[in-house]
Amino acid sequence: MLDIRVVDGQIQLAGVFDASQVSAAEPVFEEIHKSAVVNFEELEYISSAGLSVLLMTQKRLAGSGHELKLVNLSSHISDVFRYAGFDLIFSIE
Amino acid sequence: MERIFKRDLDQLGDVFSFLDGFADETNVGMPVVLPLRLAIEELFTNMVRHNPAGSSDITISLDRDGDNIVVVLTDHDVAVPFDPTQSKHVDTTADLEDREAGGLGIHLVKRMVDEIHYHYSAGTRQSKITLIKSVDSQHA
């Protein structure tokens, strides 16, 4: 299961962001209209379905000069982002 | 070990539990489990999405052969075969505006495992995808 919380404008992800969680995650990300931090500290796993949600959000925000910044990625998730080339289109700290 | 899953994305939790149970029994750690989880999810969801009319379930088998984990996903009622080993190249260096989500899943599968093989049998309409990952592998 994926748990998403928005705390002081920061999006906090926890659990598993797989294809079965997209319909729950999309409405949360669609409400983001300005630059925001996404905290991966408690996220164990993400697949291409989760990456797609982040990609669509980043593309939409870029239209108004905003972006998502990603923090606290595990080493496995960092590898997934790198293999997808997402380290080139997201700010990752 | 082998298990049959319904053709439904809601089965992913059960698929992951199946993999975790296998990993516990065969002493396989998370550095190998997480990439396998990703590879299996991408292929399972592909089978669900690209063959929605398929009337049968999807079988997943997991085995340990020495230092290799062997995963076989079998779709039993496939009219139009899809060979993931022949999927189109994904440009992972494109600018943000040119990025598309399509194809990313299979691209990641190829990075997560050491070998991927595809076999389609027209007679039985069976698609079989075999993944091999070394427990010593340095893949993510």
gemmi code that builds the backbone of each chain (N, CA, C; Angstrom):
import gemmi

chains = {
    "A": [
        ("MET", (0.838, -1.201, 0.000), (0.000, 0.000, 0.000), (0.869, 1.245, 0.000)),
        ("LEU", (0.316, 2.294, -0.587), (0.997, 3.590, -0.608), (0.275, 4.539, 0.336)),
        ("ASP", (1.056, 5.243, 1.141), (0.483, 6.270, 2.009), (1.041, 7.615, 1.536)),
        ("ILE", (0.158, 8.544, 1.240), (0.594, 9.874, 0.800), (0.039, 10.906, 1.769)),
        ("ARG", (0.930, 11.725, 2.298), (0.487, 12.820, 3.162), (1.099, 14.112, 2.665)),
        ("VAL", (0.330, 15.170, 2.737), (0.847, 16.492, 2.408), (0.947, 17.267, 3.710)),
        ("VAL", (2.194, 17.527, 4.126), (2.444, 18.201, 5.397), (3.234, 19.480, 5.131)),
        ("ASP", (2.639, 20.620, 5.440), (3.278, 21.922, 5.199), (3.776, 22.041, 3.758)),
        ("GLY", (2.980, 21.571, 2.826), (3.334, 21.690, 1.414), (4.290, 20.628, 0.918)),
        ("GLN", (4.798, 19.790, 1.835), (5.708, 18.711, 1.420), (4.918, 17.415, 1.249)),
        ("ILE", (5.172, 16.724, 0.146), (4.468, 15.464, -0.109), (5.310, 14.332, 0.455)),
        ("GLN", (4.744, 13.584, 1.373), (5.475, 12.501, 2.014), (4.915, 11.161, 1.543)),
        ("LEU", (5.786, 10.365, 0.921), (5.392, 9.057, 0.396), (5.883, 7.963, 1.340)),
        ("ALA", (5.046, 6.964, 1.553), (5.465, 5.824, 2.376), (4.873, 4.547, 1.802)),
        ("GLY", (5.665, 3.467, 1.875), (5.153, 2.165, 1.441), (5.581, 1.804, 0.040)),
        ("VAL", (4.619, 1.381, -0.762), (4.877, 0.802, -2.080), (4.076, 1.571, -3.129)),
        ("PHE", (4.770, 2.166, -4.098), (4.098, 2.937, -5.152), (4.095, 2.077, -6.413)),
        ("ASP", (3.105, 1.177, -6.496), (3.025, 0.276, -7.657), (1.820, 0.647, -8.517)),
        ("ALA", (1.579, -0.157, -9.549), (0.530, 0.177, -10.523), (-0.857, 0.203, -9.897)),
        ("SER", (-1.050, -0.536, -8.822), (-2.376, -0.573, -8.203), (-2.650, 0.682, -7.370)),
        ("GLN", (-1.639, 1.519, -7.175), (-1.789, 2.711, -6.325), (-1.944, 4.002, -7.123)),
        ("VAL", (-1.862, 3.893, -8.443), (-1.877, 5.099, -9.279), (-3.179, 5.891, -9.128)),
        ("SER", (-4.296, 5.194, -9.107), (-5.580, 5.910, -9.050), (-5.746, 6.655, -7.728)),
        ("ALA", (-5.082, 6.199, -6.685), (-5.130, 6.907, -5.405), (-4.151, 8.072, -5.385)),
        ("ALA", (-3.037, 7.915, -6.090), (-1.993, 8.936, -6.044), (-2.277, 10.111, -6.980)),
        ("GLU", (-2.858, 9.824, -8.128), (-3.045, 10.885, -9.130), (-3.802, 12.106, -8.605)),
        ("PRO", (-4.924, 11.919, -7.895), (-5.655, 13.107, -7.423), (-4.828, 13.980, -6.487)),
        ("VAL", (-3.932, 13.367, -5.704), (-3.082, 14.145, -4.788), (-2.104, 14.998, -5.586)),
        ("PHE", (-1.468, 14.387, -6.576), (-0.476, 15.123, -7.362), (-1.140, 16.167, -8.271)),
        ("GLU", (-2.373, 15.905, -8.679), (-3.073, 16.872, -9.539), (-3.413, 18.154, -8.787)),
        ("GLU", (-3.382, 18.082, -7.472), (-3.676, 19.275, -6.661), (-2.444, 20.142, -6.432)),
        ("ILE", (-1.310, 19.698, -6.926), (-0.071, 20.463, -6.741), (0.083, 21.425, -7.916)),
        ("HIS", (0.173, 22.702, -7.604), (0.252, 23.718, -8.654), (1.499, 24.592, -8.552)),
        ("LYS", (2.289, 24.350, -7.519), (3.522, 25.128, -7.348), (4.670, 24.166, -7.033)),
        ("SER", (5.875, 24.680, -7.041), (7.036, 23.851, -6.698), (6.818, 23.211, -5.326)),
        ("ALA", (7.207, 21.950, -5.223), (6.992, 21.230, -3.966), (8.087, 20.187, -3.781)),
        ("VAL", (8.312, 19.832, -2.528), (9.277, 18.783, -2.186), (8.521, 17.469, -2.004)),
        ("VAL", (9.054, 16.391, -2.593), (8.493, 15.063, -2.388), (9.492, 14.269, -1.558)),
        ("ASN", (9.078, 13.861, -0.371), (9.968, 13.156, 0.541), (9.783, 11.645, 0.401)),
        ("PHE", (10.854, 10.968, -0.024), (10.821, 9.521, -0.273), (11.303, 8.705, 0.933)),
        ("GLU", (11.530, 9.348, 2.057), (12.215, 8.683, 3.168), (11.586, 7.347, 3.551)),
        ("GLU", (10.266, 7.273, 3.515), (9.599, 6.039, 3.939), (9.046, 5.237, 2.767)),
        ("LEU", (9.486, 5.587, 1.561), (9.030, 4.825, 0.396), (10.001, 3.675, 0.137)),
        ("GLU", (9.471, 2.477, 0.115), (10.310, 1.291, -0.058), (10.549, 0.969, -1.524)),
        ("TYR", (9.554, 1.303, -2.375), (9.553, 0.746, -3.729), (8.732, 1.620, -4.655)),
        ("ILE", (9.209, 1.759, -5.902), (8.425, 2.455, -6.928), (8.635, 1.743, -8.258)),
        ("SER", (7.577, 1.652, -9.043), (7.686, 1.045, -10.376), (7.451, 2.129, -11.424)),
        ("SER", (7.413, 1.725, -12.701), (7.223, 2.718, -13.770), (5.871, 3.407, -13.651)),
        ("ALA", (4.902, 2.752, -13.019), (3.585, 3.377, -12.836), (3.716, 4.603, -11.927)),
        ("GLY", (4.480, 4.460, -10.864), (4.720, 5.594, -9.973), (5.558, 6.662, -10.650)),
        ("LEU", (6.560, 6.232, -11.406), (7.390, 7.196, -12.134), (6.542, 8.015, -13.101)),
        ("SER", (5.549, 7.373, -13.713), (4.687, 8.071, -14.678), (3.907, 9.194, -14.011)),
        ("VAL", (3.415, 8.944, -12.799), (2.672, 9.975, -12.069), (3.589, 11.175, -11.797)),
        ("LEU", (4.808, 10.886, -11.385), (5.767, 11.966, -11.114), (6.126, 12.711, -12.404)),
        ("LEU", (6.306, 11.953, -13.484), (6.662, 12.570, -14.770), (5.553, 13.508, -15.257)),
        ("MET", (4.319, 13.041, -15.205), (3.201, 13.866, -15.671), (3.088, 15.142, -14.833)),
        ("THR", (3.326, 15.009, -13.531), (3.255, 16.174, -12.654), (4.377, 17.155, -12.977)),
        ("GLN", (5.578, 16.613, -13.170), (6.728, 17.475, -13.483), (6.512, 18.213, -14.803)),
        ("LYS", (5.960, 17.544, -15.794), (5.713, 18.184, -17.090), (4.672, 19.296, -16.955)),
        ("ARG", (3.632, 19.022, -16.197), (2.577, 20.027, -16.006), (3.119, 21.242, -15.263)),
        ("LEU", (3.882, 21.006, -14.194), (4.425, 22.110, -13.407), (5.423, 22.942, -14.216)),
        ("ALA", (6.194, 22.263, -15.073), (7.210, 22.975, -15.856), (6.567, 24.043, -16.736)),
        ("GLY", (5.330, 23.827, -17.123), (4.622, 24.803, -17.957), (4.443, 26.138, -17.272)),
        ("SER", (4.465, 26.145, -15.947), (4.314, 27.405, -15.210), (5.585, 27.744, -14.430)),
        ("GLY", (6.697, 27.110, -14.818), (7.980, 27.449, -14.198), (8.202, 26.824, -12.829)),
        ("HIS", (7.417, 25.803, -12.499), (7.568, 25.146, -11.203), (8.129, 23.738, -11.387)),
        ("GLU", (8.442, 23.077, -10.254), (9.004, 21.732, -10.342), (8.842, 20.986, -9.027)),
        ("LEU", (8.957, 19.665, -9.137), (9.048, 18.821, -7.944), (10.516, 18.637, -7.598)),
        ("LYS", (10.823, 18.676, -6.307), (12.167, 18.322, -5.847), (12.040, 17.068, -5.001)),
        ("LEU", (12.907, 16.102, -5.248), (12.804, 14.801, -4.587), (13.914, 14.655, -3.558)),
        ("VAL", (13.560, 14.225, -2.360), (14.575, 14.087, -1.306), (14.477, 12.716, -0.643)),
        ("ASN", (15.605, 12.279, -0.090), (15.690, 11.065, 0.736), (15.344, 9.780, -0.018)),
        ("LEU", (15.872, 9.633, -1.245), (15.634, 8.403, -2.003), (16.549, 7.287, -1.481)),
        ("SER", (16.035, 6.081, -1.362), (16.870, 4.933, -1.001), (17.823, 4.638, -2.151)),
        ("SER", (18.800, 3.783, -1.891), (19.757, 3.494, -2.965), (19.091, 2.745, -4.114)),
        ("HIS", (18.155, 1.830, -3.800), (17.462, 1.115, -4.875), (16.643, 2.080, -5.721)),
        ("ILE", (15.896, 2.969, -5.068), (15.052, 3.910, -5.813), (15.922, 4.902, -6.592)),
        ("SER", (17.055, 5.285, -6.024), (17.986, 6.148, -6.767), (18.447, 5.470, -8.047)),
        ("ASP", (18.742, 4.172, -7.945), (19.158, 3.419, -9.131), (18.046, 3.403, -10.178)),
        ("VAL", (16.802, 3.189, -9.721), (15.667, 3.153, -10.651), (15.546, 4.499, -11.375)),
        ("PHE", (15.688, 5.580, -10.634), (15.609, 6.912, -11.245), (16.738, 7.117, -12.251)),
        ("ARG", (17.903, 6.640, -11.897), (19.042, 6.815, -12.799), (18.864, 5.999, -14.071)),
        ("TYR", (18.416, 4.748, -13.930), (18.202, 3.905, -15.104), (17.120, 4.474, -16.016)),
        ("ALA", (16.140, 5.157, -15.417), (15.070, 5.765, -16.202), (15.483, 7.118, -16.782)),
        ("GLY", (16.657, 7.594, -16.365), (17.095, 8.919, -16.801), (16.334, 10.027, -16.108)),
        ("PHE", (15.661, 9.701, -15.023), (14.877, 10.714, -14.307), (15.769, 11.621, -13.459)),
        ("ASP", (17.027, 11.199, -13.258), (17.948, 12.078, -12.535), (18.290, 13.305, -13.374)),
        ("LEU", (17.969, 13.257, -14.669), (18.241, 14.391, -15.557), (17.082, 15.375, -15.605)),
        ("ILE", (15.911, 14.970, -15.161), (14.728, 15.833, -15.296), (14.091, 16.168, -13.940)),
        ("PHE", (14.697, 15.658, -12.866), (14.243, 16.008, -11.515), (15.444, 16.500, -10.706)),
        ("SER", (15.182, 17.450, -9.814), (16.188, 17.807, -8.813), (16.093, 16.771, -7.708)),
        ("ILE", (17.206, 16.076, -7.452), (17.223, 15.029, -6.439), (18.287, 15.365, -5.404)),
        ("GLU", (17.885, 15.405, -4.159), (18.831, 15.720, -3.082), (18.920, 14.557, -2.111)),
    ],
    "B": [
        ("MET", (8.544, -22.932, -6.714), (7.167, -22.757, -6.300), (6.408, -21.993, -7.383)),
        ("GLU", (5.127, -22.287, -7.430), (4.316, -21.713, -8.500), (2.978, -21.261, -7.935)),
        ("ARG", (2.469, -20.154, -8.462), (1.159, -19.690, -8.018), (0.415, -19.046, -9.189)),
        ("ILE", (-0.895, -19.136, -9.119), (-1.747, -18.580, -10.174), (-2.420, -17.316, -9.654)),
        ("PHE", (-2.386, -16.264, -10.484), (-2.963, -14.978, -10.092), (-4.027, -14.545, -11.090)),
        ("LYS", (-5.042, -13.885, -10.569), (-6.077, -13.336, -11.444), (-5.500, -12.205, -12.276)),
        ("ARG", (-6.134, -11.963, -13.413), (-5.671, -10.923, -14.335), (-6.168, -9.564, -13.840)),
        ("ASP", (-5.533, -9.071, -12.776), (-6.034, -7.870, -12.115), (-4.872, -7.194, -11.390)),
        ("LEU", (-4.743, -5.875, -11.557), (-3.648, -5.155, -10.902), (-3.749, -5.225, -9.385)),
        ("ASP", (-4.957, -5.434, -8.876), (-5.108, -5.556, -7.426), (-4.414, -6.798, -6.876)),
        ("GLN", (-3.962, -7.664, -7.753), (-3.236, -8.870, -7.325), (-1.771, -8.577, -6.981)),
        ("LEU", (-1.312, -7.367, -7.281), (0.123, -7.084, -7.109), (0.603, -7.311, -5.674)),
        ("GLY", (-0.225, -6.952, -4.710), (0.161, -7.175, -3.313), (0.411, -8.652, -3.044)),
        ("ASP", (-0.449, -9.501, -3.589), (-0.279, -10.950, -3.416), (0.958, -11.453, -4.179)),
        ("VAL", (1.201, -10.868, -5.340), (2.394, -11.245, -6.115), (3.652, -10.925, -5.310)),
        ("PHE", (3.679, -9.741, -4.709), (4.848, -9.342, -3.920), (5.000, -10.247, -2.687)),
        ("SER", (3.892, -10.603, -2.064), (3.956, -11.495, -0.900), (4.507, -12.855, -1.297)),
        ("PHE", (4.098, -13.320, -2.466), (4.597, -14.597, -2.989), (6.117, -14.533, -3.160)),
        ("LEU", (6.598, -13.436, -3.749), (8.041, -13.259, -3.949), (8.767, -13.152, -2.604)),
        ("ASP", (8.208, -12.397, -1.683), (8.852, -12.229, -0.373), (8.960, -13.570, 0.363)),
        ("GLY", (7.904, -14.379, 0.276), (7.923, -15.697, 0.912), (8.999, -16.589, 0.319)),
        ("PHE", (9.099, -16.560, -1.004), (10.134, -17.324, -1.699), (11.529, -16.848, -1.262)),
        ("ALA", (11.687, -15.526, -1.186), (12.999, -14.962, -0.813), (13.384, -15.399, 0.595)),
        ("ASP", (12.414, -15.420, 1.503), (12.694, -15.860, 2.875), (13.165, -17.312, 2.886)),
        ("GLU", (12.485, -18.137, 2.128), (12.795, -19.577, 2.125), (14.135, -19.877, 1.494)),
        ("THR", (14.548, -19.027, 0.553), (15.775, -19.317, -0.192), (16.914, -18.372, 0.178)),
        ("ASN", (16.715, -17.612, 1.257), (17.771, -16.725, 1.755), (18.242, -15.711, 0.714)),
        ("VAL", (17.284, -15.085, 0.066), (17.597, -14.049, -0.911), (17.272, -12.699, -0.286)),
        ("GLY", (18.228, -11.770, -0.340), (18.068, -10.487, 0.347), (17.396, -9.420, -0.492)),
        ("MET", (17.107, -8.293, 0.174), (16.385, -7.210, -0.493), (17.110, -6.633, -1.707)),
        ("PRO", (18.452, -6.591, -1.746), (19.107, -6.052, -2.951), (18.754, -6.849, -4.213)),
        ("VAL", (18.341, -8.106, -4.028), (17.903, -8.915, -5.173), (16.375, -8.901, -5.282)),
        ("VAL", (15.699, -8.891, -4.144), (14.229, -8.937, -4.148), (13.624, -7.689, -4.802)),
        ("LEU", (14.146, -6.515, -4.461), (13.529, -5.282, -4.987), (13.604, -5.193, -6.517)),
        ("PRO", (14.748, -5.461, -7.135), (14.771, -5.469, -8.602), (13.851, -6.538, -9.199)),
        ("LEU", (13.786, -7.709, -8.543), (12.890, -8.756, -9.051), (11.436, -8.322, -8.935)),
        ("ARG", (11.112, -7.651, -7.829), (9.746, -7.168, -7.635), (9.369, -6.216, -8.779)),
        ("LEU", (10.321, -5.327, -9.090), (10.050, -4.358, -10.162), (9.871, -5.067, -11.508)),
        ("ALA", (10.770, -5.993, -11.802), (10.686, -6.688, -13.087), (9.380, -7.469, -13.202)),
        ("ILE", (9.004, -8.157, -12.123), (7.776, -8.957, -12.156), (6.560, -8.048, -12.286)),
        ("GLU", (6.545, -6.950, -11.538), (5.380, -6.044, -11.650), (5.215, -5.519, -13.074)),
        ("GLU", (6.313, -5.071, -13.664), (6.213, -4.483, -15.002), (5.672, -5.497, -16.017)),
        ("LEU", (6.129, -6.733, -15.906), (5.686, -7.744, -16.872), (4.264, -8.203, -16.572)),
        ("PHE", (3.937, -8.332, -15.301), (2.571, -8.729, -14.913), (1.568, -7.667, -15.378)),
        ("THR", (1.863, -6.390, -15.112), (0.931, -5.332, -15.515), (0.832, -5.252, -17.036)),
        ("ASN", (1.936, -5.533, -17.708), (1.902, -5.571, -19.172), (0.953, -6.651, -19.676)),
        ("MET", (1.028, -7.811, -19.047), (0.138, -8.911, -19.445), (-1.317, -8.540, -19.182)),
        ("VAL", (-1.578, -7.872, -18.065), (-2.956, -7.482, -17.733), (-3.461, -6.448, -18.727)),
        ("ARG", (-2.630, -5.456, -19.032), (-3.084, -4.331, -19.856), (-3.149, -4.658, -21.338)),
        ("HIS", (-2.198, -5.452, -21.808), (-2.133, -5.690, -23.248), (-2.936, -6.906, -23.672)),
        ("ASN", (-3.487, -7.600, -22.713), (-4.319, -8.752, -23.058), (-5.561, -8.750, -22.160)),
        ("PRO", (-6.304, -7.618, -22.165), (-7.429, -7.509, -21.223), (-8.524, -8.530, -21.492)),
        ("ALA", (-8.573, -9.019, -22.731), (-9.626, -9.979, -23.063), (-9.228, -11.403, -22.715)),
        ("GLY", (-7.991, -11.559, -22.262), (-7.523, -12.903, -21.908), (-8.457, -13.531, -20.880)),
        ("SER", (-8.843, -14.741, -21.148), (-9.848, -15.375, -20.290), (-9.214, -16.131, -19.135)),
        ("SER", (-7.898, -16.285, -19.189), (-7.271, -17.134, -18.177), (-6.471, -16.310, -17.175)),
        ("ASP", (-5.984, -16.975, -16.176), (-5.163, -16.342, -15.163), (-3.697, -16.304, -15.624)),
        ("ILE", (-2.854, -15.721, -14.784), (-1.420, -15.610, -15.084), (-0.653, -16.427, -14.035)),
        ("THR", (0.245, -17.254, -14.507), (1.011, -18.113, -13.604), (2.412, -17.541, -13.410)),
        ("ILE", (2.848, -17.515, -12.172), (4.219, -17.093, -11.877), (4.909, -18.225, -11.132)),
        ("SER", (6.102, -18.588, -11.626), (6.890, -19.583, -10.894), (8.229, -18.975, -10.505)),
        ("LEU", (8.707, -19.379, -9.333), (9.976, -18.894, -8.788), (10.823, -20.085, -8.394)),
        ("ASP", (12.058, -20.080, -8.846), (12.965, -21.171, -8.486), (14.362, -20.620, -8.248)),
        ("ARG", (15.098, -21.330, -7.414), (16.510, -20.994, -7.251), (17.334, -22.111, -7.854)),
        ("ASP", (18.211, -21.733, -8.798), (19.078, -22.693, -9.470), (20.519, -22.268, -9.188)),
        ("GLY", (21.092, -22.811, -8.120), (22.428, -22.386, -7.715), (22.408, -20.930, -7.298)),
        ("ASP", (23.207, -20.124, -7.985), (23.275, -18.703, -7.656), (22.274, -17.873, -8.455)),
        ("ASN", (21.430, -18.534, -9.225), (20.462, -17.801, -10.044), (19.042, -17.961, -9.515)),
        ("ILE", (18.300, -16.845, -9.563), (16.856, -16.898, -9.351), (16.208, -16.928, -10.730)),
        ("VAL", (15.311, -17.874, -10.938), (14.635, -18.016, -12.230), (13.146, -17.757, -12.029)),
        ("VAL", (12.659, -16.750, -12.734), (11.248, -16.364, -12.644), (10.601, -16.628, -13.997)),
        ("VAL", (9.456, -17.302, -13.996), (8.725, -17.521, -15.253), (7.301, -17.000, -15.091)),
        ("LEU", (6.927, -16.065, -15.977), (5.546, -15.580, -16.020), (4.892, -16.173, -17.258)),
        ("THR", (3.756, -16.813, -17.076), (3.065, -17.443, -18.194), (1.663, -16.876, -18.337)),
        ("ASP", (1.384, -16.360, -19.541), (0.036, -15.898, -19.888), (-0.542, -16.960, -20.820)),
        ("HIS", (-1.726, -17.459, -20.473), (-2.201, -18.688, -21.117), (-3.112, -18.483, -22.321)),
        ("ASP", (-3.517, -17.249, -22.564), (-4.500, -17.068, -23.643), (-4.188, -15.780, -24.399)),
        ("VAL", (-3.139, -15.841, -25.225), (-2.613, -14.638, -25.877), (-2.856, -14.706, -27.375)),
        ("ALA", (-3.638, -13.755, -27.881), (-3.913, -13.724, -29.316), (-2.799, -13.010, -30.068)),
        ("VAL", (-2.302, -11.915, -29.487), (-1.257, -11.122, -30.135), (-0.012, -11.144, -29.256)),
        ("PRO", (1.017, -11.876, -29.651), (2.207, -11.968, -28.808), (2.922, -10.632, -28.672)),
        ("PHE", (3.482, -10.401, -27.505), (4.298, -9.195, -27.270), (5.626, -9.650, -26.686)),
        ("ASP", (6.673, -9.442, -27.452), (8.007, -9.880, -27.040), (8.742, -8.712, -26.383)),
        ("PRO", (8.896, -8.726, -25.068), (9.540, -7.591, -24.404), (11.010, -7.429, -24.778)),
        ("THR", (11.625, -8.516, -25.241), (13.043, -8.402, -25.609), (13.219, -7.585, -26.890)),
        ("GLN", (12.117, -7.398, -27.635), (12.185, -6.646, -28.893), (11.543, -5.264, -28.765)),
        ("SER", (11.315, -4.819, -27.535), (10.634, -3.535, -27.350), (11.512, -2.391, -27.833)),
        ("LYS", (10.854, -1.281, -28.184), (11.583, -0.163, -28.783), (12.480, 0.517, -27.744)),
        ("HIS", (13.519, 1.136, -28.258), (14.473, 1.852, -27.406), (13.801, 3.049, -26.738)),
        ("VAL", (14.109, 3.262, -25.483), (13.589, 4.424, -24.765), (14.728, 5.424, -24.586)),
        ("ASP", (14.494, 6.659, -25.002), (15.523, 7.701, -24.861), (15.462, 8.260, -23.447)),
        ("THR", (16.408, 7.835, -22.613), (16.412, 8.266, -21.214), (17.203, 9.557, -21.019)),
        ("THR", (17.590, 10.183, -22.137), (18.324, 11.450, -22.027), (17.528, 12.616, -22.616)),
        ("ALA", (16.310, 12.340, -23.069), (15.512, 13.386, -23.704), (15.160, 14.484, -22.706)),
        ("ASP", (14.862, 15.681, -23.245), (14.398, 16.777, -22.395), (13.040, 16.422, -21.811)),
        ("LEU", (12.685, 17.114, -20.731), (11.439, 16.812, -20.021), (10.234, 16.823, -20.950)),
        ("GLU", (10.143, 17.832, -21.816), (8.935, 17.949, -22.648), (8.810, 16.800, -23.647)),
        ("ASP", (9.910, 16.133, -23.937), (9.868, 15.027, -24.904), (9.735, 13.662, -24.243)),
        ("ARG", (9.696, 13.640, -22.925), (9.617, 12.348, -22.228), (8.213, 11.765, -22.315)),
        ("GLU", (8.162, 10.465, -22.498), (6.903, 9.723, -22.482), (7.054, 8.585, -21.486)),
        ("ALA", (5.950, 8.226, -20.846), (6.003, 7.131, -19.881), (6.035, 5.770, -20.570)),
        ("GLY", (5.504, 5.700, -21.786), (5.409, 4.419, -22.491), (6.769, 3.784, -22.722)),
        ("GLY", (6.848, 2.505, -22.480), (8.076, 1.762, -22.731), (9.061, 1.764, -21.580)),
        ("LEU", (8.811, 2.650, -20.611), (9.745, 2.770, -19.500), (9.822, 1.491, -18.668)),
        ("GLY", (8.672, 0.847, -18.482), (8.622, -0.359, -17.660), (9.529, -1.457, -18.192)),
        ("ILE", (9.413, -1.750, -19.477), (10.234, -2.817, -20.068), (11.710, -2.413, -20.068)),
        ("HIS", (11.968, -1.132, -20.303), (13.347, -0.630, -20.224), (13.939, -0.940, -18.847)),
        ("LEU", (13.156, -0.711, -17.806), (13.643, -0.970, -16.442), (13.844, -2.460, -16.194)),
        ("VAL", (12.928, -3.278, -16.715), (13.068, -4.733, -16.542), (14.447, -5.184, -17.029)),
        ("LYS", (14.837, -4.671, -18.195), (16.115, -5.086, -18.780), (17.299, -4.696, -17.895)),
        ("ARG", (17.139, -3.620, -17.121), (18.214, -3.198, -16.228), (18.207, -3.965, -14.907)),
        ("MET", (17.089, -4.569, -14.568), (16.927, -5.185, -13.255), (17.394, -6.639, -13.205)),
        ("VAL", (17.442, -7.296, -14.356), (17.780, -8.724, -14.360), (18.966, -8.975, -15.290)),
        ("ASP", (19.542, -10.168, -15.183), (20.700, -10.509, -16.004), (20.300, -11.042, -17.370)),
        ("GLU", (19.175, -11.777, -17.400), (18.722, -12.341, -18.680), (17.202, -12.265, -18.752)),
        ("ILE", (16.686, -12.077, -19.976), (15.253, -12.129, -20.202), (15.010, -12.892, -21.509)),
        ("HIS", (14.120, -13.881, -21.451), (13.829, -14.700, -22.629), (12.326, -14.732, -22.847)),
        ("TYR", (11.932, -14.766, -24.129), (10.507, -14.781, -24.450), (10.218, -15.961, -25.367)),
        ("HIS", (9.115, -16.636, -25.081), (8.703, -17.718, -25.974), (7.192, -17.687, -26.138)),
        ("TYR", (6.754, -17.712, -27.398), (5.313, -17.747, -27.671), (4.996, -19.018, -28.446)),
        ("SER", (3.987, -19.709, -27.983), (3.554, -20.916, -28.675), (2.189, -20.649, -29.310)),
        ("ALA", (2.168, -20.585, -30.639), (0.918, -20.278, -31.340), (-0.114, -21.375, -31.113)),
        ("GLY", (0.367, -22.586, -30.992), (-0.564, -23.710, -30.823), (-1.359, -23.607, -29.541)),
        ("THR", (-0.666, -23.280, -28.456), (-1.355, -23.191, -27.158), (-1.713, -21.753, -26.794)),
        ("ARG", (-1.302, -20.789, -27.621), (-1.497, -19.345, -27.369), (-0.887, -18.942, -26.029)),
        ("GLN", (0.224, -19.571, -25.704), (0.891, -19.284, -24.434), (2.104, -18.377, -24.636)),
        ("SER", (2.158, -17.312, -23.828), (3.361, -16.475, -23.776), (4.102, -16.782, -22.496)),
        ("LYS", (5.390, -17.000, -22.646), (6.194, -17.329, -21.473), (7.405, -16.411, -21.427)),
        ("ILE", (7.552, -15.687, -20.328), (8.710, -14.798, -20.151), (9.542, -15.343, -18.998)),
        ("THR", (10.817, -15.581, -19.269), (11.728, -16.105, -18.253), (12.747, -15.031, -17.884)),
        ("LEU", (12.867, -14.795, -16.594), (13.857, -13.843, -16.078), (14.885, -14.607, -15.263)),
        ("ILE", (16.142, -14.239, -15.417), (17.194, -14.848, -14.613), (17.990, -13.733, -13.945)),
        ("LYS", (18.129, -13.870, -12.652), (18.920, -12.888, -11.912), (19.858, -13.610, -10.958)),
        ("SER", (21.117, -13.260, -11.023), (22.097, -13.840, -10.113), (21.950, -13.204, -8.735)),
        ("VAL", (22.055, -14.021, -7.709), (21.992, -13.456, -6.349), (23.247, -12.639, -6.044)),
        ("ASP", (24.271, -12.826, -6.874), (25.495, -12.028, -6.701), (25.535, -10.834, -7.630)),
        ("SER", (24.444, -10.649, -8.405), (24.502, -9.634, -9.440), (24.577, -8.235, -8.835)),
        ("GLN", (25.169, -7.342, -9.583), (25.347, -5.973, -9.107), (24.278, -5.049, -9.657)),
        ("HIS", (23.288, -5.641, -10.347), (22.193, -4.784, -10.836), (21.468, -4.203, -9.643)),
        ("ALA", (20.761, -3.100, -9.906), (20.050, -2.416, -8.807), (19.014, -3.319, -8.178)),
    ],
}
model = gemmi.Model(1)
for chain_id, residues in chains.items():
    chain = gemmi.Chain(chain_id)
    for i, (resn, *xyz) in enumerate(residues, 1):
        res = gemmi.Residue()
        res.name, res.seqid = resn, gemmi.SeqId(i, " ")
        for name, pos in zip(("N", "CA", "C"), xyz):
            atom = gemmi.Atom()
            atom.name, atom.element = name, gemmi.Element(name[0])
            atom.pos, atom.b_iso = gemmi.Position(*pos), 0.0
            res.add_atom(atom)
        chain.add_residue(res)
    model.add_chain(chain)
structure = gemmi.Structure()
structure.add_model(model)
structure.setup_entities()
